Amino acid sequence: RPLLLNWFRARGQLSSGVVEGFNTKAKLTSRKSFGFRTYRGAEIALYHALAALPGPEFTHRFC
């Protein structure tokens, strides 16, 4: 309840656009991860999508 009342105290100056963006990204990533065999694979995909974790290093570079 106190968190909901914060929005009224701020008089609409805050936007929930960031939260909506994260929700959209999470939904998209979970749709893409339906082919994964384990929950751990889907969890790692969510971490990479939402936290912008670095990808694996490649043995050679593509030009």
Jmol script that loads the backbone (N, CA, C; Angstrom):
load data "model"
ATOM      1  N   ARG A   1       0.796  -1.190   0.000  1.00  0.00           N
ATOM      2  CA  ARG A   1       0.000   0.000   0.000  1.00  0.00           C
ATOM      3  C   ARG A   1       0.850   1.270   0.000  1.00  0.00           C
ATOM      4  N   PRO A   2       1.922   1.337   0.817  1.00  0.00           N
ATOM      5  CA  PRO A   2       2.733   2.565   0.784  1.00  0.00           C
ATOM      6  C   PRO A   2       3.368   2.826  -0.578  1.00  0.00           C
ATOM      7  N   LEU A   3       3.735   1.749  -1.277  1.00  0.00           N
ATOM      8  CA  LEU A   3       4.342   1.940  -2.599  1.00  0.00           C
ATOM      9  C   LEU A   3       3.325   2.494  -3.597  1.00  0.00           C
ATOM     10  N   LEU A   4       2.082   2.078  -3.477  1.00  0.00           N
ATOM     11  CA  LEU A   4       1.050   2.627  -4.359  1.00  0.00           C
ATOM     12  C   LEU A   4       0.788   4.093  -4.058  1.00  0.00           C
ATOM     13  N   LEU A   5       0.834   4.455  -2.799  1.00  0.00           N
ATOM     14  CA  LEU A   5       0.584   5.838  -2.429  1.00  0.00           C
ATOM     15  C   LEU A   5       1.719   6.767  -2.853  1.00  0.00           C
ATOM     16  N   ASN A   6       2.920   6.231  -3.062  1.00  0.00           N
ATOM     17  CA  ASN A   6       4.043   7.048  -3.538  1.00  0.00           C
ATOM     18  C   ASN A   6       3.725   7.704  -4.877  1.00  0.00           C
ATOM     19  N   TRP A   7       2.987   7.002  -5.739  1.00  0.00           N
ATOM     20  CA  TRP A   7       2.667   7.555  -7.048  1.00  0.00           C
ATOM     21  C   TRP A   7       1.802   8.808  -6.886  1.00  0.00           C
ATOM     22  N   PHE A   8       0.865   8.773  -5.945  1.00  0.00           N
ATOM     23  CA  PHE A   8       0.006   9.934  -5.732  1.00  0.00           C
ATOM     24  C   PHE A   8       0.781  11.086  -5.091  1.00  0.00           C
ATOM     25  N   ARG A   9       1.753  10.768  -4.241  1.00  0.00           N
ATOM     26  CA  ARG A   9       2.578  11.821  -3.651  1.00  0.00           C
ATOM     27  C   ARG A   9       3.443  12.497  -4.706  1.00  0.00           C
ATOM     28  N   ALA A  10       3.875  11.747  -5.707  1.00  0.00           N
ATOM     29  CA  ALA A  10       4.710  12.316  -6.771  1.00  0.00           C
ATOM     30  C   ALA A  10       3.868  13.060  -7.804  1.00  0.00           C
ATOM     31  N   ARG A  11       2.557  12.977  -7.689  1.00  0.00           N
ATOM     32  CA  ARG A  11       1.617  13.676  -8.581  1.00  0.00           C
ATOM     33  C   ARG A  11       1.819  13.321 -10.058  1.00  0.00           C
ATOM     34  N   GLY A  12       2.058  12.044 -10.318  1.00  0.00           N
ATOM     35  CA  GLY A  12       2.147  11.576 -11.694  1.00  0.00           C
ATOM     36  C   GLY A  12       3.431  11.936 -12.406  1.00  0.00           C
ATOM     37  N   GLN A  13       4.438  12.388 -11.706  1.00  0.00           N
ATOM     38  CA  GLN A  13       5.685  12.785 -12.353  1.00  0.00           C
ATOM     39  C   GLN A  13       6.561  11.592 -12.699  1.00  0.00           C
ATOM     40  N   LEU A  14       6.284  10.438 -12.098  1.00  0.00           N
ATOM     41  CA  LEU A  14       7.059   9.239 -12.370  1.00  0.00           C
ATOM     42  C   LEU A  14       6.364   8.390 -13.417  1.00  0.00           C
ATOM     43  N   SER A  15       7.143   7.684 -14.198  1.00  0.00           N
ATOM     44  CA  SER A  15       6.585   6.839 -15.237  1.00  0.00           C
ATOM     45  C   SER A  15       6.966   5.389 -14.969  1.00  0.00           C
ATOM     46  N   SER A  16       6.096   4.481 -15.337  1.00  0.00           N
ATOM     47  CA  SER A  16       6.383   3.058 -15.183  1.00  0.00           C
ATOM     48  C   SER A  16       6.899   2.462 -16.495  1.00  0.00           C
ATOM     49  N   GLY A  17       7.404   3.300 -17.376  1.00  0.00           N
ATOM     50  CA  GLY A  17       7.892   2.848 -18.670  1.00  0.00           C
ATOM     51  C   GLY A  17       9.055   1.885 -18.575  1.00  0.00           C
ATOM     52  N   VAL A  18       9.934   2.093 -17.610  1.00  0.00           N
ATOM     53  CA  VAL A  18      11.092   1.203 -17.442  1.00  0.00           C
ATOM     54  C   VAL A  18      10.623  -0.190 -17.040  1.00  0.00           C
ATOM     55  N   VAL A  19       9.686  -0.245 -16.109  1.00  0.00           N
ATOM     56  CA  VAL A  19       9.169  -1.535 -15.666  1.00  0.00           C
ATOM     57  C   VAL A  19       8.456  -2.245 -16.804  1.00  0.00           C
ATOM     58  N   GLU A  20       7.681  -1.517 -17.574  1.00  0.00           N
ATOM     59  CA  GLU A  20       6.985  -2.112 -18.713  1.00  0.00           C
ATOM     60  C   GLU A  20       7.991  -2.626 -19.744  1.00  0.00           C
ATOM     61  N   GLY A  21       9.096  -1.909 -19.940  1.00  0.00           N
ATOM     62  CA  GLY A  21      10.125  -2.368 -20.865  1.00  0.00           C
ATOM     63  C   GLY A  21      10.760  -3.665 -20.407  1.00  0.00           C
ATOM     64  N   PHE A  22      11.042  -3.763 -19.110  1.00  0.00           N
ATOM     65  CA  PHE A  22      11.605  -5.005 -18.569  1.00  0.00           C
ATOM     66  C   PHE A  22      10.610  -6.158 -18.712  1.00  0.00           C
ATOM     67  N   ASN A  23       9.331  -5.893 -18.451  1.00  0.00           N
ATOM     68  CA  ASN A  23       8.322  -6.943 -18.592  1.00  0.00           C
ATOM     69  C   ASN A  23       8.229  -7.429 -20.027  1.00  0.00           C
ATOM     70  N   THR A  24       8.268  -6.506 -20.980  1.00  0.00           N
ATOM     71  CA  THR A  24       8.199  -6.881 -22.390  1.00  0.00           C
ATOM     72  C   THR A  24       9.408  -7.709 -22.794  1.00  0.00           C
ATOM     73  N   LYS A  25      10.591  -7.300 -22.324  1.00  0.00           N
ATOM     74  CA  LYS A  25      11.810  -8.042 -22.639  1.00  0.00           C
ATOM     75  C   LYS A  25      11.781  -9.440 -22.030  1.00  0.00           C
ATOM     76  N   ALA A  26      11.267  -9.550 -20.809  1.00  0.00           N
ATOM     77  CA  ALA A  26      11.181 -10.855 -20.142  1.00  0.00           C
ATOM     78  C   ALA A  26      10.195 -11.769 -20.860  1.00  0.00           C
ATOM     79  N   LYS A  27       9.063 -11.236 -21.286  1.00  0.00           N
ATOM     80  CA  LYS A  27       8.080 -12.042 -22.009  1.00  0.00           C
ATOM     81  C   LYS A  27       8.639 -12.522 -23.341  1.00  0.00           C
ATOM     82  N   LEU A  28       9.323 -11.640 -24.052  1.00  0.00           N
ATOM     83  CA  LEU A  28       9.901 -12.002 -25.340  1.00  0.00           C
ATOM     84  C   LEU A  28      10.958 -13.089 -25.166  1.00  0.00           C
ATOM     85  N   THR A  29      11.800 -12.944 -24.155  1.00  0.00           N
ATOM     86  CA  THR A  29      12.844 -13.935 -23.912  1.00  0.00           C
ATOM     87  C   THR A  29      12.244 -15.274 -23.508  1.00  0.00           C
ATOM     88  N   SER A  30      11.197 -15.267 -22.707  1.00  0.00           N
ATOM     89  CA  SER A  30      10.579 -16.531 -22.310  1.00  0.00           C
ATOM     90  C   SER A  30       9.896 -17.202 -23.500  1.00  0.00           C
ATOM     91  N   ARG A  31       9.348 -16.419 -24.430  1.00  0.00           N
ATOM     92  CA  ARG A  31       8.776 -17.015 -25.645  1.00  0.00           C
ATOM     93  C   ARG A  31       9.861 -17.647 -26.495  1.00  0.00           C
ATOM     94  N   LYS A  32      11.016 -16.997 -26.571  1.00  0.00           N
ATOM     95  CA  LYS A  32      12.127 -17.543 -27.359  1.00  0.00           C
ATOM     96  C   LYS A  32      12.703 -18.796 -26.723  1.00  0.00           C
ATOM     97  N   SER A  33      12.567 -18.950 -25.407  1.00  0.00           N
ATOM     98  CA  SER A  33      13.244 -20.048 -24.705  1.00  0.00           C
ATOM     99  C   SER A  33      12.370 -21.281 -24.544  1.00  0.00           C
ATOM    100  N   PHE A  34      11.266 -21.383 -25.276  1.00  0.00           N
ATOM    101  CA  PHE A  34      10.427 -22.571 -25.156  1.00  0.00           C
ATOM    102  C   PHE A  34      11.146 -23.834 -25.610  1.00  0.00           C
ATOM    103  N   GLY A  35      12.134 -23.739 -26.480  1.00  0.00           N
ATOM    104  CA  GLY A  35      12.846 -24.904 -26.967  1.00  0.00           C
ATOM    105  C   GLY A  35      13.923 -25.416 -26.037  1.00  0.00           C
ATOM    106  N   PHE A  36      14.224 -24.680 -24.981  1.00  0.00           N
ATOM    107  CA  PHE A  36      15.276 -25.127 -24.060  1.00  0.00           C
ATOM    108  C   PHE A  36      14.794 -26.336 -23.276  1.00  0.00           C
ATOM    109  N   ARG A  37      15.714 -27.252 -23.000  1.00  0.00           N
ATOM    110  CA  ARG A  37      15.344 -28.484 -22.307  1.00  0.00           C
ATOM    111  C   ARG A  37      15.244 -28.306 -20.800  1.00  0.00           C
ATOM    112  N   THR A  38      15.970 -27.363 -20.245  1.00  0.00           N
ATOM    113  CA  THR A  38      15.965 -27.194 -18.796  1.00  0.00           C
ATOM    114  C   THR A  38      15.531 -25.781 -18.433  1.00  0.00           C
ATOM    115  N   TYR A  39      15.060 -25.649 -17.213  1.00  0.00           N
ATOM    116  CA  TYR A  39      14.701 -24.329 -16.713  1.00  0.00           C
ATOM    117  C   TYR A  39      15.950 -23.462 -16.577  1.00  0.00           C
ATOM    118  N   ARG A  40      17.078 -24.077 -16.246  1.00  0.00           N
ATOM    119  CA  ARG A  40      18.339 -23.332 -16.067  1.00  0.00           C
ATOM    120  C   ARG A  40      18.725 -22.603 -17.356  1.00  0.00           C
ATOM    121  N   GLY A  41      18.507 -23.227 -18.500  1.00  0.00           N
ATOM    122  CA  GLY A  41      18.806 -22.577 -19.773  1.00  0.00           C
ATOM    123  C   GLY A  41      17.955 -21.338 -19.999  1.00  0.00           C
ATOM    124  N   ALA A  42      16.676 -21.440 -19.667  1.00  0.00           N
ATOM    125  CA  ALA A  42      15.789 -20.284 -19.798  1.00  0.00           C
ATOM    126  C   ALA A  42      16.176 -19.194 -18.803  1.00  0.00           C
ATOM    127  N   GLU A  43      16.584 -19.608 -17.606  1.00  0.00           N
ATOM    128  CA  GLU A  43      17.003 -18.638 -16.590  1.00  0.00           C
ATOM    129  C   GLU A  43      18.243 -17.871 -17.044  1.00  0.00           C
ATOM    130  N   ILE A  44      19.191 -18.557 -17.634  1.00  0.00           N
ATOM    131  CA  ILE A  44      20.406 -17.901 -18.129  1.00  0.00           C
ATOM    132  C   ILE A  44      20.059 -16.945 -19.271  1.00  0.00           C
ATOM    133  N   ALA A  45      19.131 -17.339 -20.137  1.00  0.00           N
ATOM    134  CA  ALA A  45      18.707 -16.456 -21.232  1.00  0.00           C
ATOM    135  C   ALA A  45      18.080 -15.181 -20.673  1.00  0.00           C
ATOM    136  N   LEU A  46      17.283 -15.304 -19.604  1.00  0.00           N
ATOM    137  CA  LEU A  46      16.694 -14.112 -18.986  1.00  0.00           C
ATOM    138  C   LEU A  46      17.768 -13.220 -18.378  1.00  0.00           C
ATOM    139  N   TYR A  47      18.752 -13.820 -17.710  1.00  0.00           N
ATOM    140  CA  TYR A  47      19.837 -13.021 -17.145  1.00  0.00           C
ATOM    141  C   TYR A  47      20.568 -12.247 -18.233  1.00  0.00           C
ATOM    142  N   HIS A  48      20.829 -12.897 -19.354  1.00  0.00           N
ATOM    143  CA  HIS A  48      21.539 -12.222 -20.444  1.00  0.00           C
ATOM    144  C   HIS A  48      20.699 -11.113 -21.062  1.00  0.00           C
ATOM    145  N   ALA A  49      19.412 -11.329 -21.194  1.00  0.00           N
ATOM    146  CA  ALA A  49      18.556 -10.323 -21.828  1.00  0.00           C
ATOM    147  C   ALA A  49      18.311  -9.127 -20.918  1.00  0.00           C
ATOM    148  N   LEU A  50      18.106  -9.378 -19.642  1.00  0.00           N
ATOM    149  CA  LEU A  50      17.721  -8.295 -18.744  1.00  0.00           C
ATOM    150  C   LEU A  50      18.897  -7.601 -18.091  1.00  0.00           C
ATOM    151  N   ALA A  51      20.000  -8.309 -17.909  1.00  0.00           N
ATOM    152  CA  ALA A  51      21.133  -7.711 -17.211  1.00  0.00           C
ATOM    153  C   ALA A  51      22.273  -7.353 -18.145  1.00  0.00           C
ATOM    154  N   ALA A  52      22.128  -7.647 -19.424  1.00  0.00           N
ATOM    155  CA  ALA A  52      23.162  -7.359 -20.423  1.00  0.00           C
ATOM    156  C   ALA A  52      24.496  -7.957 -20.005  1.00  0.00           C
ATOM    157  N   LEU A  53      24.475  -9.253 -19.647  1.00  0.00           N
ATOM    158  CA  LEU A  53      25.703  -9.952 -19.284  1.00  0.00           C
ATOM    159  C   LEU A  53      26.552 -10.170 -20.530  1.00  0.00           C
ATOM    160  N   PRO A  54      27.860 -10.265 -20.368  1.00  0.00           N
ATOM    161  CA  PRO A  54      28.718 -10.479 -21.544  1.00  0.00           C
ATOM    162  C   PRO A  54      28.520 -11.877 -22.113  1.00  0.00           C
ATOM    163  N   GLY A  55      28.653 -11.979 -23.406  1.00  0.00           N
ATOM    164  CA  GLY A  55      28.542 -13.269 -24.069  1.00  0.00           C
ATOM    165  C   GLY A  55      29.855 -14.024 -24.007  1.00  0.00           C
ATOM    166  N   PRO A  56      29.861 -15.255 -24.475  1.00  0.00           N
ATOM    167  CA  PRO A  56      31.099 -16.041 -24.445  1.00  0.00           C
ATOM    168  C   PRO A  56      32.112 -15.496 -25.445  1.00  0.00           C
ATOM    169  N   GLU A  57      33.377 -15.699 -25.143  1.00  0.00           N
ATOM    170  CA  GLU A  57      34.432 -15.278 -26.068  1.00  0.00           C
ATOM    171  C   GLU A  57      34.535 -16.298 -27.194  1.00  0.00           C
ATOM    172  N   PHE A  58      34.741 -15.805 -28.406  1.00  0.00           N
ATOM    173  CA  PHE A  58      34.849 -16.681 -29.561  1.00  0.00           C
ATOM    174  C   PHE A  58      36.333 -16.985 -29.824  1.00  0.00           C
ATOM    175  N   THR A  59      36.570 -18.126 -30.448  1.00  0.00           N
ATOM    176  CA  THR A  59      37.945 -18.498 -30.740  1.00  0.00           C
ATOM    177  C   THR A  59      38.524 -17.710 -31.905  1.00  0.00           C
ATOM    178  N   HIS A  60      37.685 -17.173 -32.751  1.00  0.00           N
ATOM    179  CA  HIS A  60      38.161 -16.341 -33.846  1.00  0.00           C
ATOM    180  C   HIS A  60      37.151 -15.235 -34.097  1.00  0.00           C
ATOM    181  N   ARG A  61      37.561 -14.226 -34.858  1.00  0.00           N
ATOM    182  CA  ARG A  61      36.701 -13.081 -35.119  1.00  0.00           C
ATOM    183  C   ARG A  61      36.106 -13.183 -36.502  1.00  0.00           C
ATOM    184  N   PHE A  62      34.885 -12.747 -36.616  1.00  0.00           N
ATOM    185  CA  PHE A  62      34.225 -12.681 -37.918  1.00  0.00           C
ATOM    186  C   PHE A  62      34.313 -11.234 -38.405  1.00  0.00           C
ATOM    187  N   CYS A  63      34.731 -11.048 -39.638  1.00  0.00           N
ATOM    188  CA  CYS A  63      34.871  -9.693 -40.184  1.00  0.00           C
ATOM    189  C   CYS A  63      33.645  -9.214 -40.875  1.00  0.00           C
TER     190      CYS A  63
END
end "model"
wireframe off; spacefill off
backbone 0.3
color backbone group
